[in-house]
């Protein structure tokens, strides 16, 4: 009863109070918006300008890198098939290398531009970047110490591609392994060995590289004959075989110069060595050497000139071997009266004289 009386006596809020409070809140909101709209507008325009500049700059840089790569490929195709192009890297390999370089450069440019734009946007929102940058620096140092081998491999791979040290199809000697390159990556290079095995070589472990497929190779053949042979006849036979070889396919393409007889490389009492060399396509020197030995041997046989090896040949004046040289010396135990036989004879047992 008392509760109902109190509730009836309490004045209820009328609609006039609610309208006044709503008007007051709306006025406060309008005043706050009026005070900060210029800040919002400037911040929004700044962010929009940052994004627009970043996107435009990223597009221009990627377009410039693409045009540069296309220009490099066109210049490579222009010299392909000429004498100069034979000494350079083929167009397909150069295209692959330029595409790899362009991909790396485009990724680095995009990361730097967009990362800088993101930091500038956060700064426009009045966010303190010092803790973020400090954390990123500490994380970068920790990652650098923990993955220093990975960073070394990556940087070595980038410079190998930029400097065109080798490419797919080249035969290289990387120190730790050698063989034909079947894949070039930013971290690992895959080689196929002579026996078919595949070597995975980390780029950071490669200290030296010997590329056997760039420029040109040298085929060298040593012809060893008797010292009594006529040098002019030997030179004439070798020259005839070499000229015939240079006119036949496919040796006319693999030989990049005339076969040269350099002269005597060694003169001994039982032999003399003539050195023959030729400039060949890269990686084709072994096949040219084998074919050149084959033809020189046939030419020398046709000319009646005998080739000899490292073992000296016996002359007819040498005496025949002693047939008893391989027989063992007679033993001292063969004679029963020799001191050795007597010393080895067992002593007979003593008989009992008392019996």
C-alpha positions in Angstrom: 0.0 0.0 0.0 2.8 2.4 0.9 4.7 1.5 -2.3 1.8 2.2 -4.5 1.3 5.6 -2.8 4.9 6.6 -3.3 4.9 5.6 -7.0 1.8 7.6 -7.5 3.3 10.6 -5.8 6.6 10.5 -7.9 6.4 12.7 -11.0 7.1 10.8 -14.2 9.5 12.3 -16.8 7.6 14.0 -19.5 8.3 14.1 -23.2 9.7 17.6 -22.9 12.7 16.3 -20.8 13.5 13.6 -23.4 13.5 16.1 -26.3 15.8 18.5 -24.4 18.3 15.7 -23.7 18.3 14.5 -27.3 18.7 18.0 -28.6 21.6 18.6 -26.2 23.3 15.3 -27.4 22.8 16.2 -31.0 24.3 19.7 -30.4 27.3 18.2 -28.7 27.8 15.7 -31.6 27.4 18.4 -34.2 29.9 20.6 -32.4 32.4 17.7 -32.1 32.0 17.0 -35.8 32.4 20.6 -36.6 35.6 20.8 -34.6 37.2 17.7 -36.1 35.9 17.6 -39.7 38.9 19.5 -41.0 41.3 17.0 -39.3 39.4 14.0 -40.7 39.4 15.6 -44.2 43.1 16.3 -44.1 43.9 12.8 -42.8 41.7 11.2 -45.4 43.2 13.2 -48.2 46.7 12.4 -47.0 46.0 8.7 -46.9 44.4 8.8 -50.4 47.4 10.7 -51.7 49.8 8.2 -50.2 48.0 5.3 -51.7 47.7 6.9 -55.1 51.4 7.9 -55.2 52.4 4.4 -54.0 50.3 2.6 -56.6 51.4 4.9 -59.4 55.1 4.6 -58.5 54.8 0.9 -58.3 53.1 0.7 -61.7 55.7 3.0 -63.3 58.7 1.0 -61.9 57.3 -2.4 -62.8 56.5 -1.0 -66.3 60.1 0.3 -66.7 61.6 -3.0 -65.6 59.4 -4.9 -68.0 60.4 -2.6 -70.9 64.1 -3.0 -69.9 63.8 -6.8 -70.0 62.0 -6.7 -73.4 64.8 -4.5 -74.8 67.4 -7.0 -73.5 65.6 -9.9 -75.1 65.3 -8.0 -78.5 69.0 -7.2 -78.4 69.8 -10.9 -77.8 67.6 -12.0 -80.7 69.3 -9.5 -83.0 72.8 -11.0 -82.6 71.5 -14.6 -82.6 72.8 -16.6 -85.6 75.7 -14.3 -86.2 79.4 -14.9 -85.4 79.1 -12.7 -82.4 76.0 -14.5 -81.2 77.8 -17.8 -81.2 80.1 -16.5 -78.5 77.3 -15.1 -76.4 74.5 -16.8 -74.5 71.6 -18.0 -76.6 68.4 -16.0 -76.7 66.3 -18.5 -74.7 68.8 -18.7 -71.9 69.1 -14.9 -71.9 65.4 -14.6 -71.8 65.1 -16.9 -68.8 67.8 -15.1 -67.0 66.3 -11.7 -67.7 62.8 -12.9 -66.6 64.3 -14.2 -63.3 66.1 -10.9 -62.7 63.0 -8.9 -63.6 60.9 -11.0 -61.2 63.3 -10.4 -58.3 63.5 -6.6 -59.0 59.8 -6.2 -59.3 59.2 -8.1 -56.1 61.8 -6.0 -54.2 60.4 -2.7 -55.6 56.8 -3.6 -54.7 57.8 -4.7 -51.2 59.7 -1.4 -50.6 57.1 0.9 -52.0 54.1 -0.7 -50.4 55.8 -1.2 -47.1 56.8 2.4 -47.0 53.2 3.5 -47.9 51.8 1.3 -45.1 54.1 2.9 -42.5 53.1 6.4 -43.8 49.4 5.5 -43.5 49.8 4.3 -39.9 51.7 7.6 -39.2 48.8 9.5 -40.6 46.5 7.9 -38.0 48.8 9.3 -35.3 50.0 5.7 -34.4 53.3 5.6 -32.6 55.6 3.7 -35.0 58.6 3.5 -32.6 57.5 0.3 -30.8 56.6 -1.3 -34.2 59.9 -0.4 -35.8 61.8 -1.5 -32.7 60.0 -4.9 -32.7 60.6 -5.3 -36.4 64.3 -4.5 -35.9 64.7 -7.0 -33.2 62.8 -9.7 -35.2 65.0 -8.9 -38.2 68.2 -9.3 -36.2 67.0 -12.6 -34.7 66.0 -13.9 -38.1 69.3 -12.8 -39.6 71.3 -14.7 -37.0 69.1 -17.7 -37.2 68.8 -17.9 -41.0 72.2 -16.4 -42.0 72.9 -19.4 -44.2 69.6 -18.9 -46.0 70.3 -15.2 -46.5 73.8 -16.1 -47.8 72.4 -18.6 -50.2 69.8 -16.2 -51.5 72.2 -13.3 -52.0 74.7 -15.6 -53.7 71.9 -16.9 -56.0 70.8 -13.4 -56.9 74.4 -12.4 -57.9 74.9 -15.6 -59.8 71.9 -14.8 -61.9 72.7 -11.1 -62.3 76.3 -11.9 -63.4 75.2 -14.8 -65.6 77.9 -17.1 -64.2 76.0 -20.2 -65.5 72.7 -21.3 -66.8 70.6 -24.4 -67.5 72.4 -26.7 -69.9 75.9 -25.5 -68.9 78.6 -27.9 -67.7 80.2 -26.4 -64.6 82.7 -27.4 -61.9 81.4 -25.8 -58.7 84.2 -27.2 -56.5 81.9 -29.3 -54.2 80.3 -31.0 -57.3 80.5 -30.9 -61.1 78.1 -31.7 -63.9 75.4 -30.3 -66.1 73.1 -27.6 -64.7 69.5 -28.7 -64.8 68.0 -26.0 -62.6 69.1 -22.7 -61.2 67.4 -21.4 -58.1 67.9 -18.5 -55.7 68.9 -20.9 -53.0 69.9 -24.2 -54.6 71.5 -25.2 -57.9 70.8 -28.7 -59.3 73.5 -30.5 -61.2 73.5 -33.9 -63.0 76.8 -35.7 -62.6 78.5 -37.9 -65.2 76.9 -41.1 -63.7 73.4 -39.6 -63.7 73.3 -38.6 -60.1 71.7 -35.2 -59.1 73.7 -32.9 -56.9 71.9 -30.2 -54.8 74.4 -27.5 -54.3 73.7 -24.5 -52.0 74.6 -21.3 -53.7 76.3 -20.0 -50.5 78.7 -22.9 -50.5 80.0 -22.3 -54.0 83.4 -20.5 -53.7 84.5 -20.9 -57.3 82.8 -21.9 -60.6 84.4 -23.2 -63.7 82.0 -22.9 -66.6 82.9 -25.3 -69.4 80.1 -24.2 -71.7 80.8 -20.5 -72.3 83.1 -19.0 -74.9 85.0 -21.8 -76.6 87.0 -24.9 -75.7 90.3 -26.3 -76.7 90.8 -29.8 -78.1 94.4 -31.0 -77.6 95.9 -34.3 -79.0 99.4 -35.6 -78.4 100.8 -37.8 -81.2 103.7 -39.9 -80.1 105.9 -41.5 -82.8 109.4 -42.9 -83.2 112.2 -40.4 -83.1 113.5 -41.7 -86.4 110.3 -40.7 -88.3 110.5 -37.7 -90.7 108.8 -34.7 -89.1 107.6 -33.4 -92.5 105.9 -36.7 -93.2 104.2 -36.6 -89.8 103.1 -33.0 -90.2 101.7 -33.7 -93.7 99.7 -36.8 -92.5 98.2 -34.9 -89.6 97.4 -31.8 -91.7 95.7 -34.0 -94.3 93.5 -35.7 -91.7 92.6 -32.4 -90.1 91.6 -30.7 -93.4 89.4 -33.6 -94.3 87.7 -33.5 -90.9 87.0 -29.7 -91.1 85.1 -30.2 -94.3 82.7 -32.9 -93.0 79.6 -32.5 -90.9 79.1 -32.1 -88.0 82.8 -31.4 -87.3 82.7 -28.3 -89.5 80.3 -26.7 -87.1 82.0 -27.9 -83.9 85.4 -26.7 -85.0 85.7 -22.9 -84.6 89.1 -22.7 -86.2 91.8 -24.6 -88.1 93.5 -27.6 -86.6 97.0 -26.4 -85.7 100.1 -28.5 -85.4 102.1 -26.7 -82.8 105.2 -28.7 -83.1 107.3 -31.0 -80.9 106.2 -31.0 -77.3 108.7 -33.6 -76.1 111.7 -35.4 -77.6 113.1 -38.5 -75.8 115.5 -41.2 -76.8 112.8 -43.6 -77.8 109.9 -41.3 -78.8 108.9 -37.8 -79.7 105.5 -36.1 -79.1 103.8 -33.7 -81.5 101.1 -31.5 -80.1 97.9 -30.8 -82.1 95.2 -28.3 -81.0 91.9 -26.9 -82.3 89.4 -24.4 -81.0 85.9 -25.9 -80.7 82.4 -25.2 -79.5 82.0 -25.0 -75.8 81.6 -28.5 -74.3 82.5 -30.3 -77.5 86.2 -30.6 -77.0 86.1 -34.3 -75.9 84.2 -35.5 -78.9 86.5 -33.5 -81.3 89.6 -35.0 -79.6 88.3 -38.6 -80.0 87.5 -38.0 -83.7 90.8 -36.3 -84.3 92.8 -39.2 -82.7 90.8 -41.6 -84.9 91.6 -39.8 -88.1 95.2 -39.1 -87.3 95.8 -42.8 -86.5 94.3 -43.8 -89.8 96.4 -41.2 -91.7 99.6 -42.3 -90.0 98.9 -45.9 -90.8 98.3 -45.0 -94.4 101.6 -43.1 -94.5 103.5 -46.0 -92.8 104.2 -44.1 -89.6 103.8 -46.1 -86.4 102.6 -44.5 -83.2 104.1 -45.7 -79.9 102.9 -45.4 -76.4 104.6 -44.7 -73.1 106.3 -48.2 -73.0 109.4 -48.1 -75.2 109.5 -50.6 -78.0 112.3 -53.2 -78.2 114.7 -53.0 -81.2 115.7 -56.0 -83.3 119.3 -55.6 -82.1 118.3 -56.3 -78.5 119.2 -59.7 -77.2 116.6 -62.2 -76.3 115.7 -62.8 -72.7 117.6 -65.4 -70.7 115.3 -68.4 -70.3 116.9 -69.2 -66.9 116.2 -65.7 -65.5 112.9 -66.8 -64.1 114.3 -70.0 -62.5 114.9 -70.0 -58.8 118.4 -70.5 -57.5 119.4 -74.0 -56.4 118.8 -74.7 -52.7 121.6 -75.6 -50.3 119.4 -78.4 -48.9 119.4 -80.2 -52.3 122.8 -81.8 -51.5 122.9 -84.3 -48.6 126.5 -83.6 -47.8 126.1 -79.8 -47.5 126.5 -78.3 -44.0 122.9 -77.0 -44.1 121.6 -80.5 -44.8 123.8 -82.0 -42.1 122.7 -79.4 -39.6 119.1 -80.1 -40.4 119.5 -83.9 -40.1 117.8 -85.2 -36.9 120.1 -86.7 -34.2 119.6 -90.5 -33.9 118.5 -91.7 -30.4 121.3 -93.1 -28.2 121.3 -96.9 -27.5 121.8 -98.2 -24.0 125.3 -99.7 -23.8 124.6 -101.6 -20.5 122.2 -103.9 -22.3 
